[in-house]
Amino acid sequence: YWVDWFISLKGNDYFCKVDDSFIADRFNLVKLEECIPRYYLEALDMMTDNFDYREYDQTTRIEIEKMAMHLYGLIHARFILTNTGMAKMMIKYKQAIYGTCPRYYCKHQALLPIGLSDQPFTHTIKLYCPQCEDVYNIYSSQHASMDGAYFGTTFAHLFLQTHPSLLPMKSSDHYVPRIFGFKIMNNKKNNTSYIPNSRLVPS
């Protein structure tokens, strides 16, 4: 099946499998045709294994396949907001498929995928840490170019609101700059830590 093949591609492990019934319900696909410049119906047929490859030449098939991949990503962003979608993403989150926070004081907190925009071709995917509540770039070349709209701005926060038991305890731990064991008092006037003009205060 096309969806199984797409999910199995290298770098697509960030996606969960969208249920066939979700794709088949046209209500879930409202206005998505506006995001697909060409071959929307053909891309949908390819996704649902109703595509007749004999009717198109190779160049056209390749273009339709690209549209099908893009369409799947946009449908995926909607699916993971459902209870079923969240349950599938829960498995990936608990397995730390999206990695752990690089911040030392977050102590290997599992990350969630997030988009900085719901509009496609705007930002690539980022990773959100529930512990420090910050966003990080992806350094994996397999995932770094993935469109952030395939996960959207809502999922990570709705997921944590729906499953409050997953919210980590907030920590006040943070790094404190020191010189010879003394804390550096920042110059609040220009909001810098220029050392020659900084004052050293006892710990």
N, CA, C and O of each residue as an XYZ file, in Angstrom:
812
protein
N       0.839     -1.193      0.000
C       0.000      0.000      0.000
C       0.878      1.248      0.000
O       1.968      1.256      0.572
N       0.381      2.311     -0.657
C       1.206      3.508     -0.820
C       1.580      4.113      0.528
O       2.736      4.486      0.727
N       0.635      4.219      1.457
C       0.915      4.850      2.748
C       1.982      4.062      3.506
O       2.880      4.657      4.101
N       1.896      2.747      3.492
C       2.905      1.917      4.166
C       4.280      2.130      3.533
O       5.290      2.217      4.231
N       4.305      2.212      2.220
C       5.569      2.455      1.516
C       6.130      3.825      1.908
O       7.327      3.952      2.168
N       5.276      4.846      1.952
C       5.725      6.197      2.274
C       6.271      6.267      3.695
O       7.318      6.874      3.922
N       5.586      5.660      4.647
C       6.026      5.674      6.038
C       7.365      4.969      6.196
O       8.166      5.341      7.054
N       7.612      3.958      5.376
C       8.838      3.164      5.501
C      10.062      3.858      4.908
O      11.188      3.400      5.107
N       9.854      4.961      4.180
C      10.985      5.653      3.571
C      11.912      6.229      4.641
O      11.468      6.630      5.717
N      13.179      6.262      4.331
C      14.178      6.774      5.263
C      13.872      8.228      5.610
O      13.707      9.059      4.716
N      13.796      8.537      6.895
C      13.516      9.895      7.338
C      12.056     10.162      7.624
O      11.717     11.200      8.191
N      11.176      9.231      7.238
C       9.739      9.437      7.459
C       9.238      8.785      8.743
O       8.031      8.658      8.949
N      10.151      8.376      9.594
C       9.747      7.766     10.864
C       9.121      8.781     11.806
O       8.516      8.398     12.808
N       9.255     10.078     11.504
C       8.598     11.119     12.314
C       7.082     11.078     12.130
O       6.335     11.477     13.023
N       6.625     10.592     10.963
C       5.194     10.512     10.693
C       4.591      9.294     11.392
O       5.240      8.257     11.530
N       3.342      9.438     11.829
C       2.583      8.259     12.223
C       1.687      7.888     11.039
O       1.508      8.683     10.117
N       1.140      6.703     11.070
C       0.291      6.263      9.962
C      -1.117      6.807     10.133
O      -1.778      6.542     11.138
N      -1.569      7.566      9.153
C      -2.915      8.120      9.168
C      -3.905      7.017      8.820
O      -3.703      6.277      7.857
N      -4.960      6.908      9.591
C      -5.963      5.868      9.344
C      -6.630      6.072      7.982
O      -6.877      7.202      7.561
N      -6.914      4.967      7.309
C      -7.579      5.028      6.006
C      -8.939      5.712      6.120
O      -9.341      6.465      5.233
N      -9.639      5.444      7.216
C     -10.972      6.024      7.396
C     -10.900      7.542      7.514
O     -11.826      8.241      7.101
N      -9.812      8.052      8.071
C      -9.653      9.501      8.193
C      -9.456     10.130      6.817
O     -10.019     11.182      6.518
N      -8.659      9.479      5.995
C      -8.413      9.996      4.637
C      -9.671      9.886      3.791
O      -9.936     10.744      2.949
N     -10.434      8.845      4.011
C     -11.635      8.616      3.197
C     -12.747      9.602      3.511
O     -13.628      9.823      2.680
N     -12.722     10.197      4.692
C     -13.751     11.167      5.072
C     -13.387     12.529      4.476
O     -12.458     13.185      4.947
N     -14.103     12.946      3.464
C     -13.777     14.175      2.746
C     -13.892     15.420      3.627
O     -13.302     16.457      3.323
N     -14.649     15.316      4.711
C     -14.755     16.453      5.634
C     -13.384     16.784      6.229
O     -13.097     17.945      6.519
N     -12.550     15.777      6.409
C     -11.222     15.987      6.984
C     -10.253     16.640      6.001
O      -9.175     17.094      6.385
N     -10.647     16.681      4.736
C      -9.752     17.191      3.696
C     -10.188     18.547      3.156
O      -9.660     19.019      2.149
N     -11.151     19.169      3.827
C     -11.703     20.438      3.341
C     -10.595     21.470      3.137
O      -9.775     21.697      4.027
N     -10.578     22.091      1.958
C      -9.675     23.171      1.567
C      -8.229     22.734      1.338
O      -7.377     23.572      1.043
N      -7.942     21.459      1.465
C      -6.568     21.023      1.218
C      -6.212     21.122     -0.262
O      -5.041     21.253     -0.620
N      -7.225     21.058     -1.111
C      -6.939     21.179     -2.544
C      -6.330     22.529     -2.884
O      -5.657     22.667     -3.906
N      -6.564     23.539     -2.024
C      -5.985     24.859     -2.252
C      -4.479     24.859     -2.025
O      -3.775     25.752     -2.497
N      -3.988     23.866     -1.309
C      -2.554     23.784     -1.014
C      -1.799     22.922     -2.020
O      -0.570     22.865     -1.999
N      -2.541     22.251     -2.899
C      -1.927     21.385     -3.906
C      -2.108     22.051     -5.270
O      -3.215     22.056     -5.808
N      -1.042     22.607     -5.832
C      -1.181     23.377     -7.077
C      -1.688     22.570     -8.263
O      -2.428     23.091     -9.097
N      -1.293     21.290     -8.347
C      -1.710     20.463     -9.482
C      -1.934     19.035     -9.019
O      -1.342     18.587     -8.037
N      -2.800     18.323     -9.740
C      -2.997     16.881     -9.544
C      -3.497     16.525     -8.137
O      -3.069     15.521     -7.568
N      -4.377     17.320     -7.587
C      -4.888     17.018     -6.252
C      -5.637     15.684     -6.237
O      -5.366     14.831     -5.392
N      -6.571     15.502     -7.163
C      -7.371     14.278     -7.187
C      -6.498     13.059     -7.501
O      -6.693     11.981     -6.940
N      -5.531     13.247     -8.409
C      -4.635     12.153     -8.748
C      -3.762     11.774     -7.545
O      -3.514     10.594     -7.298
N      -3.300     12.788     -6.801
C      -2.484     12.529     -5.609
C      -3.297     11.792     -4.553
O      -2.787     10.898     -3.877
N      -4.557     12.170     -4.417
C      -5.433     11.504     -3.458
C      -5.683     10.054     -3.871
O      -5.713      9.158     -3.027
N      -5.861      9.831     -5.170
C      -6.037      8.469     -5.668
C      -4.794      7.630     -5.414
O      -4.893      6.451     -5.076
N      -3.622      8.240     -5.578
C      -2.379      7.510     -5.342
C      -2.262      7.114     -3.875
O      -1.858      5.995     -3.560
N      -2.611      8.026     -2.989
C      -2.544      7.745     -1.558
C      -3.476      6.614     -1.161
O      -3.141      5.800     -0.301
N      -4.630      6.562     -1.779
C      -5.652      5.569     -1.412
C      -5.608      4.335     -2.308
O      -6.528      3.518     -2.295
N      -4.527      4.205     -3.088
C      -4.297      3.030     -3.932
C      -5.378      2.841     -4.989
O      -5.751      1.720     -5.332
N      -5.868      3.966     -5.492
C      -6.850      3.923     -6.581
C      -6.292      4.549     -7.853
O      -7.042      4.905     -8.762
N      -4.990      4.677     -7.910
C      -4.337      5.369     -9.025
C      -3.960      4.380    -10.115
O      -3.400      3.318     -9.843
N      -4.276      4.744    -11.359
C      -3.925      3.906    -12.503
C      -2.646      4.457    -13.126
O      -2.676      5.447    -13.856
N      -1.537      3.813    -12.834
C      -0.233      4.288    -13.299
C      -0.103      4.238    -14.819
O       0.714      4.960    -15.391
N      -0.889      3.405    -15.472
C      -0.780      3.235    -16.924
C      -1.271      4.457    -17.689
O      -0.966      4.609    -18.872
N      -2.024      5.327    -17.030
C      -2.599      6.474    -17.727
C      -1.646      7.665    -17.811
O      -1.959      8.659    -18.466
N      -0.482      7.576    -17.156
C       0.413      8.730    -17.095
C       1.838      8.314    -17.423
O       2.258      7.192    -17.141
N       2.577      9.252    -18.030
C       3.981      8.968    -18.315
C       4.800      9.112    -17.033
O       4.291      9.563    -16.007
N       6.061      8.729    -17.104
C       6.897      8.686    -15.911
C       7.076     10.060    -15.279
O       7.022     10.187    -14.056
N       7.287     11.088    -16.093
C       7.485     12.440    -15.568
C       6.256     12.909    -14.787
O       6.380     13.496    -13.712
N       5.090     12.647    -15.332
C       3.845     13.047    -14.669
C       3.634     12.237    -13.391
O       3.183     12.777    -12.381
N       3.953     10.957    -13.432
C       3.810     10.118    -12.241
C       4.697     10.614    -11.100
O       4.289     10.610     -9.939
N       5.904     11.038    -11.441
C       6.823     11.552    -10.413
C       6.263     12.818     -9.777
O       6.350     13.001     -8.563
N       5.689     13.690    -10.600
C       5.105     14.927    -10.073
C       3.892     14.626     -9.203
O       3.716     15.243     -8.152
N       3.064     13.693     -9.626
C       1.887     13.312     -8.831
C       2.331     12.708     -7.500
O       1.717     12.952     -6.462
N       3.392     11.926     -7.542
C       3.900     11.313     -6.312
C       4.376     12.378     -5.326
O       4.155     12.250     -4.122
N       5.019     13.415     -5.824
C       5.452     14.522     -4.958
C       4.242     15.215     -4.330
O       4.259     15.572     -3.152
N       3.194     15.398     -5.133
C       1.982     16.015     -4.606
C       1.329     15.115     -3.564
O       0.783     15.601     -2.573
N       1.387     13.799     -3.788
C       0.808     12.852     -2.826
C       1.556     12.903     -1.497
O       0.938     12.838     -0.435
N       2.871     13.016     -1.551
C       3.675     13.109     -0.331
C       3.343     14.387      0.438
O       3.214     14.379      1.662
N       3.209     15.478     -0.304
C       2.870     16.762      0.325
C       1.465     16.705      0.925
O       1.236     17.185      2.035
N       0.535     16.117      0.188
C      -0.839     16.003      0.674
C      -0.890     15.141      1.934
O      -1.629     15.451      2.868
N      -0.117     14.074      1.964
C      -0.098     13.221      3.150
C       0.384     14.011      4.365
O      -0.165     13.868      5.458
N       1.399     14.835      4.177
C       1.906     15.641      5.281
C       0.853     16.590      5.832
O       0.739     16.752      7.046
N       0.093     17.211      4.958
C      -0.948     18.147      5.382
C      -2.095     17.417      6.087
O      -2.654     17.920      7.062
N      -2.435     16.238      5.590
C      -3.474     15.437      6.251
C      -2.960     14.973      7.615
O      -3.712     14.934      8.590
N      -1.698     14.629      7.673
C      -1.066     14.174      8.911
C      -1.192     15.228     10.010
O      -1.452     14.899     11.167
N      -1.005     16.500      9.641
C      -1.098     17.589     10.621
C      -2.485     17.659     11.249
O      -2.623     18.040     12.411
N      -3.498     17.298     10.497
C      -4.861     17.296     11.025
C      -5.137     16.024     11.826
O      -5.812     16.060     12.854
N      -4.612     14.913     11.348
C      -4.881     13.631     11.998
C      -4.306     13.571     13.411
O      -4.945     13.023     14.309
N      -3.121     14.122     13.622
C      -2.488     14.014     14.944
C      -3.166     14.893     15.989
O      -2.780     14.864     17.157
N      -4.158     15.666     15.595
C      -4.943     16.443     16.560
C      -6.136     15.641     17.077
O      -6.824     16.073     18.001
N      -6.378     14.478     16.481
C      -7.473     13.617     16.934
C      -6.970     12.697     18.051
O      -5.764     12.553     18.251
N      -7.900     12.085     18.768
C      -7.514     11.164     19.843
C      -6.706      9.984     19.316
O      -5.738      9.551     19.941
N      -7.114      9.470     18.156
C      -6.396      8.341     17.563
C      -4.989      8.750     17.157
O      -4.024      8.023     17.393
N      -4.886      9.919     16.546
C      -3.580     10.411     16.131
C      -2.661     10.656     17.311
O      -1.475     10.333     17.257
N      -3.206     11.228     18.380
C      -2.400     11.483     19.565
C      -1.924     10.189     20.204
O      -0.810     10.125     20.725
N      -2.762      9.155     20.169
C      -2.367      7.866     20.734
C      -1.175      7.286     19.974
O      -0.281      6.685     20.568
N      -1.175      7.470     18.669
C      -0.049      6.984     17.870
C       1.206      7.813     18.112
O       2.313      7.276     18.138
N       1.036      9.119     18.289
C       2.175      9.981     18.560
C       2.701      9.754     19.984
O       3.885      9.953     20.255
N       1.821      9.342     20.873
C       2.231      9.034     22.245
C       3.288      7.933     22.250
O       4.261      8.000     23.001
N       3.092      6.931     21.413
C       4.048      5.825     21.334
C       5.413      6.350     20.911
O       6.432      5.973     21.490
N       5.436      7.212     19.914
C       6.702      7.768     19.433
C       7.346      8.657     20.497
O       8.565      8.649     20.667
N       6.526      9.417     21.206
C       7.047     10.306     22.241
C       7.694      9.508     23.372
O       8.772      9.859     23.851
N       7.030      8.433     23.792
C       7.572      7.616     24.883
C       8.833      6.874     24.466
O       9.665      6.523     25.303
N       8.966      6.641     23.173
C      10.171      5.989     22.664
C      11.256      7.002     22.323
O      12.341      6.632     21.876
N      10.957      8.292     22.538
C      11.911      9.383     22.241
C      12.374      9.344     20.783
O      13.550      9.547     20.480
N      11.411      9.078     19.888
C      11.730      9.045     18.459
C      12.248     10.405     17.983
O      13.060     10.475     17.060
N      11.781     11.470     18.607
C      12.167     12.822     18.190
C      13.391     13.339     18.948
O      13.762     14.506     18.824
N      14.006     12.468     19.725
C      15.220     12.840     20.434
C      14.934     13.438     21.799
O      13.786     13.510     22.237
N      16.000     13.865     22.462
C      15.895     14.480     23.778
C      16.497     15.874     23.749
O      17.294     16.205     22.870
N      16.109     16.680     24.714
C      16.523     18.080     24.740
C      18.048     18.182     24.908
O      18.624     17.511     25.765
N      18.701     19.025     24.085
C      20.156     19.186     24.199
C      20.571     20.021     25.407
O      21.753     20.070     25.750
N      19.610     20.676     26.053
C      19.940     21.507     27.214
C      20.310     20.610     28.398
O      19.580     19.674     28.723
N      21.424     20.894     29.027
C      21.946     20.049     30.100
C      20.959     19.899     31.252
O      20.776     18.794     31.764
N      20.321     20.988     31.666
C      19.462     20.956     32.841
C      18.103     20.317     32.575
O      17.330     20.106     33.510
N      17.800     20.006     31.323
C      16.541     19.314     31.020
C      16.661     17.802     31.204
O      15.662     17.083     31.189
N      17.893     17.333     31.376
C      18.135     15.940     31.765
C      17.447     14.931     30.841
O      16.695     14.064     31.286
N      17.726     15.070     29.552
C      17.258     14.113     28.535
C      15.735     14.068     28.417
O      15.158     13.006     28.183
N      15.093     15.211     28.578
C      13.648     15.298     28.385
C      13.299     15.007     26.921
O      13.916     15.557     26.009
N      12.310     14.142     26.705
C      11.890     13.803     25.341
C      11.277     15.017     24.663
O      10.605     15.824     25.304
N      11.514     15.141     23.363
C      11.042     16.282     22.577
C       9.802     15.917     21.763
O       9.496     14.745     21.542
N       9.101     16.965     21.325
C       7.929     16.808     20.464
C       8.140     17.607     19.182
O       8.742     18.680     19.219
N       7.652     17.101     18.044
C       7.781     17.854     16.788
C       6.823     19.037     16.781
O       5.717     18.964     17.316
N       7.264     20.114     16.172
C       6.423     21.315     16.132
C       6.735     22.118     14.867
O       7.855     22.092     14.357
N       5.732     22.822     14.382
C       5.925     23.735     13.267
C       5.815     25.167     13.761
O       5.037     25.448     14.673
N       6.565     26.052     13.187
C       6.489     27.471     13.559
C       5.406     28.185     12.773
O       5.109     29.353     13.027
N       4.817     27.482     11.818
C       3.723     28.034     11.015
C       2.861     26.885     10.529
O       3.342     25.768     10.335
N       1.575     27.171     10.334
C       0.666     26.177      9.768
C       0.614     26.279      8.249
O      -0.048     25.477      7.590
N       1.307     27.260      7.698
C       1.351     27.426      6.253
C       2.523     26.632      5.682
O       3.651     26.787      6.149
N       2.279     25.787      4.686
C       3.376     25.001      4.109
C       4.418     25.879      3.423
O       4.130     27.001      3.005
N       5.617     25.353      3.317
C       6.751     26.017      2.675
C       7.147     27.314      3.380
O       7.674     28.232      2.751
N       6.893     27.386      4.684
C       7.248     28.575      5.456
C       8.438     28.311      6.369
O       9.424     29.049      6.348
N       8.337     27.246      7.176
C       9.417     26.871      8.085
C       9.576     25.356      8.077
O       8.608     24.619      7.888
N      10.797     24.908      8.283
C      11.025     23.474      8.442
C      10.660     23.066      9.865
O      10.483     23.916     10.738
N      10.549     21.772     10.089
C      10.145     21.245     11.384
C      11.165     21.602     12.472
O      12.368     21.637     12.217
N      10.677     21.862     13.664
C      11.508     22.112     14.839
C      11.109     21.115     15.922
O      10.152     20.358     15.760
N      11.850     21.123     17.022
C      11.562     20.235     18.148
C      11.323     21.072     19.395
O      12.083     21.991     19.700
N      10.250     20.737     20.112
C       9.827     21.493     21.294
C      10.107     20.693     22.556
O       9.817     19.499     22.621
N      10.674     21.361     23.562
C      10.954     20.711     24.835
C       9.927     21.155     25.875
O       9.841     22.345     26.176
N       9.151     20.233     26.426
C       8.169     20.592     27.459
C       8.810     21.054     28.766
O       8.152     21.694     29.586
N      10.088     20.734     28.965
C      10.761     21.082     30.213
C      11.167     22.559     30.236
O      10.766     23.305     31.129
N      11.962     22.972     29.252
C      12.417     24.366     29.203
C      11.518     25.232     28.329
O      11.683     26.451     28.273
N      10.561     24.593     27.642
C       9.591     25.287     26.792
C      10.274     26.110     25.701
O       9.852     27.220     25.377
N      11.327     25.540     25.151
C      12.019     26.201     24.054
C      12.004     25.305     22.825
O      11.642     24.131     22.901
N      12.403     25.874     21.695
C      12.350     25.188     20.412
C      13.771     25.040     19.869
O      14.596     25.945     19.996
N      14.040     23.889     19.265
C      15.386     23.593     18.791
C      15.374     23.143     17.336
O      14.403     22.560     16.854
N      16.486     23.430     16.643
C      16.667     22.959     15.283
C      16.950     21.465     15.286
O      17.393     20.897     16.284
N      16.682     20.847     14.147
C      16.993     19.434     13.952
C      18.303     19.339     13.191
O      18.461     19.968     12.145
N      19.233     18.567     13.701
C      20.532     18.441     13.047
C      20.619     17.204     12.162
O      21.578     17.047     11.408
N      19.629     16.332     12.250
C      19.612     15.159     11.397
C      19.275     15.560      9.967
O      18.237     16.175      9.723
N      20.130     15.221      9.038
C      19.902     15.586      7.635
C      18.673     14.883      7.067
O      18.092     15.350      6.087
N      18.273     13.769      7.671
C      17.109     13.020      7.195
C      15.796     13.736      7.506
O      14.797     13.536      6.816
N      15.802     14.565      8.539
C      14.565     15.195      8.985
C      14.564     16.719      8.868
O      13.500     17.339      8.876
N      15.741     17.323      8.759
C      15.861     18.777      8.860
C      15.072     19.529      7.792
O      14.632     20.654      8.032
N      14.886     18.925      6.617
C      14.198     19.624      5.528
C      12.690     19.381      5.518
O      11.989     19.891      4.644
N      12.186     18.614      6.475
C      10.753     18.311      6.525
C       9.957     19.581      6.834
O      10.374     20.389      7.663
N       8.829     19.755      6.179
C       8.010     20.950      6.360
C       7.352     20.941      7.741
O       6.732     19.954      8.136
N       7.495     22.043      8.464
C       6.902     22.143      9.796
C       5.390     22.107      9.789
O       4.767     21.770     10.796
N       4.789     22.454      8.646
C       3.326     22.441      8.539
C       2.770     21.031      8.633
O       1.571     20.865      8.859
N       3.603     20.013      8.466
C       3.139     18.630      8.558
C       2.863     18.234     10.011
O       2.296     17.172     10.269
N       3.261     19.081     10.951
C       2.985     18.858     12.377
C       2.251     20.045     12.992
O       1.507     19.879     13.959
N       2.454     21.235     12.443
C       1.678     22.400     12.842
C       2.077     23.005     14.179
O       2.910     22.467     14.909
N       1.455     24.141     14.476
C       1.769     24.890     15.689
C       0.976     24.414     16.901
O       1.313     24.763     18.032
N      -0.061     23.630     16.684
C      -0.982     23.271     17.762
C      -0.653     21.946     18.441
O      -0.816     21.815     19.654
N      -0.196     20.971     17.677
C      -0.119     19.598     18.179
C       0.610     19.457     19.516
O       0.051     18.900     20.461
N       1.836     19.946     19.611
C       2.647     19.715     20.812
C       1.944     20.199     22.068
O       1.969     19.522     23.096
N       1.317     21.366     21.992
C       0.679     21.952     23.166
C      -0.655     21.273     23.484
O      -0.979     21.059     24.652
N      -1.421     20.936     22.455
C      -2.680     20.222     22.673
C      -2.400     18.833     23.228
O      -3.138     18.339     24.080
N      -1.348     18.212     22.752
C      -0.954     16.883     23.232
C      -0.659     16.921     24.730
O      -1.098     16.041     25.470
N       0.075     17.925     25.176
C       0.427     18.025     26.591
C      -0.772     18.438     27.442
O      -0.884     18.029     28.598
N      -1.662     19.243     26.876
C      -2.874     19.623     27.601
C      -3.819     18.423     27.736
O      -4.504     18.274     28.748
N      -3.847     17.585     26.720
C      -4.708     16.406     26.746
C      -4.161     15.343     27.693
O      -4.920     14.576     28.285
N      -2.846     15.306     27.830
C      -2.195     14.328     28.706
C      -1.333     15.066     29.734
O      -0.106     15.056     29.637
N      -1.973     15.704     30.715
C      -1.221     16.515     31.699
C      -0.220     15.706     32.517
O       0.725     16.274     33.063
N      -0.406     14.401     32.611
C       0.539     13.584     33.369
C       1.915     13.557     32.711
O       2.906     13.196     33.346
N       1.973     13.940     31.434
C       3.245     13.956     30.716
C       4.016     15.246     30.932
O       5.189     15.340     30.570
N       3.360     16.248     31.523
C       4.036     17.521     31.753
C       5.133     17.337     32.798
O       4.850     16.897     33.913
N       6.366     17.663     32.462
C       7.456     17.496     33.429
C       7.406     18.578     34.499
O       6.867     19.662     34.275
N       7.965     18.280     35.646
C       8.075     19.272     36.714
C       9.059     20.350     36.279
O      10.180     20.058     35.861
N       8.617     21.610     36.384
C       9.487     22.711     35.998
C      10.644     22.827     36.985
O      10.458     22.680     38.193
N      11.819     23.086     36.467
C      13.015     23.196     37.294
C      13.557     24.618     37.245
O      13.501     25.282     36.209
N      14.075     25.070     38.365
C      14.675     26.415     38.430
C      16.168     26.369     38.129
O      16.847     27.395     38.172
N      16.673     25.185     37.825
C      18.104     25.048     37.542
C      18.472     25.795     36.267
O      17.814     25.634     35.240
N      19.484     26.583     36.326
C      19.997     27.253     35.141
C      21.476     27.562     35.352
O      21.966     27.623     36.479
N      22.153     27.751     34.260
C      23.588     27.991     34.325
C      23.877     29.403     34.829
O      23.239     30.362     34.395
N      24.831     29.529     35.736
C      25.226     30.828     36.296
C      26.674     31.100     35.914
O      27.565     30.371     36.350
N      26.938     32.138     35.104
C      28.318     32.466     34.730
C      29.118     32.906     35.959
O      28.609     33.639     36.808
N      30.362     32.456     36.047
C      31.215     32.810     37.176
C      32.635     33.103     36.693
O      33.088     32.566     35.682
N      33.317     33.957     37.431
C      34.736     34.230     37.221
C      35.435     34.032     38.557
O      35.137     34.720     39.533
N      36.359     33.093     38.591
C      37.047     32.742     39.837
C      36.057     32.423     40.960
O      36.294     32.746     42.124
N      34.952     31.787     40.590
C      33.978     31.377     41.582
C      32.954     32.425     41.956
O      32.044     32.138     42.733
N      33.073     33.640     41.424
C      32.131     34.716     41.726
C      31.128     34.869     40.582
O      31.491     34.813     39.407
N      29.865     35.063     40.950
C      28.838     35.304     39.943
C      29.072     36.632     39.250
O      29.555     37.588     39.857
N      28.720     36.682     37.960
C      28.843     37.920     37.202
C      27.519     38.655     37.248
O      26.480     38.099     36.892
N      27.554     39.910     37.687
C      26.343     40.721     37.711
C      26.230     41.431     36.365
O      27.099     42.219     35.992
N      25.157     41.144     35.647
C      24.968     41.741     34.331
C      24.750     43.239     34.423
O      24.158     43.740     35.379
N      25.237     43.942     33.417
C      24.987     45.374     33.295
C      23.590     45.547     32.730
O      23.398     45.407     31.522
N      22.607     45.848     33.571
C      21.207     45.913     33.139
C      20.946     47.063     32.176
O      19.969     47.053     31.428
N      21.837     48.058     32.205
C      21.602     49.237     31.377
C      21.610     48.882     29.894
O      20.755     49.334     29.132
N      22.587     48.068     29.492
C      22.644     47.676     28.089
C      22.442     46.180     27.904
O      22.605     45.642     26.809
N      22.072     45.506     29.031
C      21.713     44.092     28.982
C      22.836     43.238     28.415
O      22.586     42.319     27.635
N      24.075     43.538     28.803
C      25.218     42.765     28.354
C      25.983     42.256     29.556
O      25.733     42.666     30.689
N      26.908     41.368     29.298
C      27.755     40.823     30.362
C      29.218     41.124     30.032
O      30.090     40.271     30.195
N      29.472     42.349     29.567
C      30.821     42.747     29.189
C      31.709     42.706     30.425
O      31.535     43.521     31.332
N      32.627     41.805     30.479
C      33.357     41.475     31.701
C      34.116     42.654     32.316
O      34.041     42.829     33.532
N      34.852     43.483     31.534
C      35.606     44.563     32.182
C      34.744     45.506     33.010
O      35.236     46.071     33.987
N      33.484     45.694     32.655
C      32.610     46.600     33.387
C      31.661     45.873     34.325
O      30.838     46.504     34.989
N      31.770     44.539     34.385
C      30.866     43.759     35.224
C      31.392     43.706     36.652
O      32.596     43.774     36.902
N      30.457     43.583     37.567
C      30.825     43.451     38.968
C      30.763     41.985     39.373
O      29.900     41.232     38.922
N      31.694     41.601     40.230
C      31.684     40.244     40.749
C      31.030     40.258     42.105
O      31.373     41.075     42.960
N      30.082     39.350     42.310
C      29.385     39.297     43.573
C      29.620     37.921     44.190
O      29.774     36.936     43.467
N      29.648     37.847     45.513
C      29.878     36.557     46.162
C      28.772     35.582     45.826
O      27.647     35.998     45.550
N      29.065     34.305     45.843
C      28.075     33.267     45.570
C      27.005     33.275     46.642
O      26.075     32.470     46.593
